[in-house]
């Protein structure tokens, strides 16, 4: 009986750790859940608040619809998706133009497989790199204007 109680306590401790980890991710990063067909199934509030987008307008749409997308984007996304189907992570830097600002995000795609090893869904962890991109632009502008 003691062993069962110890096992239950350990399971509860691990569950609490997992919930804290998920909370930390959601408070720090944007997350987009994508089904195996490439359609958005969930988006966290962190991503939505940065982009001023509405979840109800995005859930059910193809991830690719978030972008007007150049040919380079479509090619890179296709390559990432092929890798995801093989169980490989992928990443992509994309920018969003909103009425308020130009935003830059680094998307890291992680495949989740089912018990048969088939792609079940993808979690996209989104890091806001807008400040870094703006600083890079300022440095480049300074360099060009200073004849360095």
N, C-alpha and C positions, 0 to 999 in steps of 0.2 A: 504494500500500500504506500509506503514511504517513497519507493522508487517511482510509482505512478505520479505521486504529488510532485516529486522533484522534476520529472519529465514535463508535467503540465506547467510548472513554474518556469522552466527553461524555455518552453514554447511561448509562453506569455512574454517573457523577457525579449526573445528574438522578434516576436511580432511588434513589440513596442519599439525596438531598435529599427526595424524595417519601416514602421510608420514615421519615425523621426527622420530617417534618411529620405523618405519620399517627401516629407514636409520641407526638408532642407533643399532638395532639388527644386520643388515647386516655388519656393521663396527666392531662389537664386537664378534659375533658368526658366526660359519658356519651354513648354513641352507640347508636342503635337503627336497625337496617336494616329497612325495611318493603317488601314486594313491591307490585306495582301493584294488588293486590286489597286491600291494607290489612293484610296478615298479617305478623307479625314474623318475620324470617328470621335475625337475629343481634342480640345485645346485648353491649356490652363489659363487662369486669369492673368498671370504674369505676362505672357505673350500678348494676350488681348489688350491689356492696359497699355503696353508699349506701342502697339500698332493702331490703337483705337478701332479695332475690328470687333465684330459681333459673332459669337460662336454660332448662333442659329443660322447666320448667313453662310457659314463655312462648313459646318458639319455635313457630311454627305457629298461634298464636292471633291474633285480630284485635287491633290496637293499642287499639281502643276498649274491649276487655275489661280493660285495665289499670285502668279507672276505673268506679266505680259510675255516675258521670256524671249530671249534671243535664241538663235540656232545653237550657240555655244551652251546656253543653259540646258536646252532640250537634250543635247548630246551628253553633257555631263550628268544630267539626271538619269538618262537611260543607262549610262554606264554604272552609276551608283545602284540603280534598281537591279541591274543584272547581278552585281556583287551581293546585294542583299538576299537575292534568291539563292545564292551559294553560301549564305551565312556570314558574309563579310560586312564589316562596318564601312560606312562611307561618310564623307563630309563635303560641304559646299559652302562657300561664302556668297550671300545674296544681299541685294539691297532692295528696300521698299521705299517707294515715294508716297508719302502721305500728304494731305493738305498742310500739315504742320511742319514736316521735316523730311529729310532723307535719312533713312535708318539703314544700318548694316548689321547683319546677323551671320554668325557662323552656325550652320546646321550640322549636327552630327547624328547620323542615322544608325540605329542599332536594330538588327533583326531579332525577332522572337519566334522561335520555332515550336511546332506542336510535337507531340510524342513520337511522330513518325519522321521528324527531321524536316518537315516542310515549313515554309514561311507561313506564319500565322498572322503576324502584324509587325509593324515597325514603330519604334519610339524615336522621335526626333527631338534631341536636346538642343535648345537654341540659346546661344550666348550673344548678347548685345555687344557688338564691337564698334558701335558708332563713334564713341569717343576716340578710340584708337585710329579709326579711319580719318576722322576730322583732324587729329593731330598730324597724321602722315601728310594730309593735304596741306596743312599750314606749313609744315617743314618744307615740302616741295615748293610751295608758293614762295616762301622766304628764300629758298635756294635759287629759284629762277629770277626773282627780283633783285637779289644781291649779287648776281653774277658769280656765284660760288662754284 
